[in-house]
Amino acid sequence: MQLLESSSAELTPEFGLMAGRWSQYVGLGGIPFGAMWCVVPAGARSHTDCHPERELVVVVRGSARVRASGGEELAMAGSAVMLNSGEEHVLVNTSGQDPLVVLSIYWLPEGGDGQAAGAQEEAGGGG
């Protein structure tokens, strides 16, 4: 068993937010998906992003307006939003005081190699 906490992740700026890719954790090799912690500062938003992977955005702390495909959903802590391959999206932190923390889990759509999704993500998609 390995405990992975967002609060102890090493974060770097990416896509207009702070990202902690799971590749930083030792001993996770072979997982069939890519993942990263994402922290959006109070009152901020991510850059518009689009990539070939499907993405599950799980809100861990705070609430987010997730804008995609011309629509918008309010996602509170404990909820998740599924984004399709090639779907442009933006995360907006609805709080003016507290950071938004989400877990982004991504993989290539059916027929793709899950390992390739993580490797491709390291080169730049997701979030």
N, C-alpha and C positions, 0 to 999 in steps of 0.2 A: 504494500500500500504506500502511496505517496500523496501527501497533502500539498496542494497547489493553491496558494493564497494570493489574491490580487494585491494585498497590502505589502507583500514582500517581493513583488516582481520588479525587475529592473526595467524602467520605462524609458523610451526614446520617442522624440517627436516624429510622427508620421501622419499624413492625411489630415492635418489640422487638429490632431489629438495626440495624446501620449499613449504609446502602445508597448505592451510587454509580451513579445512573442514567446510561445511555449518552447521554442527551440532552445531557450536559455536554461531549461531544466534538464539536468543530467538524468539519464536512465529512462527517457520516454520513447526512445527509438521504436519505430514500427507501428505507431498509432496511425490509423487509416484516415486521418483528417489533420488539418492545420488548426491552430487555435491561438488566440491572443487576448490578453486583457486590454481593454480600451478605457481610457479616462478622458472625459471631455470636461474642461474647466467650467465653472459656474458661468452661465450666460453665453457660452460659446457653442460652436457647431463644428462638425467635421467638414472636410472638403468633400465635394461630390466625388463619389467613387463608383467604379464599375469594373467588373472582372468576370472571368469565365466560371468561377466557382459558385456554387450555391452557398448561402451563408445563413446561419442561425444566430441571431443577435439576442442574447439573454440579458435582461436588465438585472443587475446584481444590487445596485444601490442608486437611488434617485428615480427620475422619470425622464423619458425621452420622447420627443416628437421624431418619428421616423418618417422621412419623406422619400417616396419611391413611386415610380410609374404614374406620376401625376396625382398621387393620393398621399394621405398622411394618416398615421395612426399614433395615438398616445399610448406608450408602453410604460407601465409602472413597474417597480421592483417586483420580481417574481413572475414576470411575463416574458414572452419571447416573440420575436418577429422573424418569419422565414422570408428570405430574399432569394429570388430566382437568379439563375445564371444570366449575366448580361444586364441586370436591372440596376440602373443608376440609383444611388441612394445617399442620403445625408442623415446624420444623427444630430439633433438639436437638444442641448441640455435645457430643460424647462426651468431650472432653478437659477436664481440670480446669486445664490450664496453657497451652494454645495456642489461638489463635482458629481458627475454622472459616471458610474462604473458599469461597463458591460463586458460580457464574455462573448467573443466572436468565434464561432466554430465554422469551418469552411471545408468544402470538398468539391471535387469535380463532379458534375452531374453523372447520372447513370451511364455506364460505358467507359467512364474515365478511371484512371488509376488514383485511388485515394492518396497514396504516397506522393504522387506528382502534384497534388493540390497543395500540400504543405511546402514542397520545394518551390513551386511556382509562386506561392504566397510570399516566400522569403524574398523573391525577386521584386515583389511589389503589388498586390491586390489586397482585397479585404478591408474591413473597417468601415 
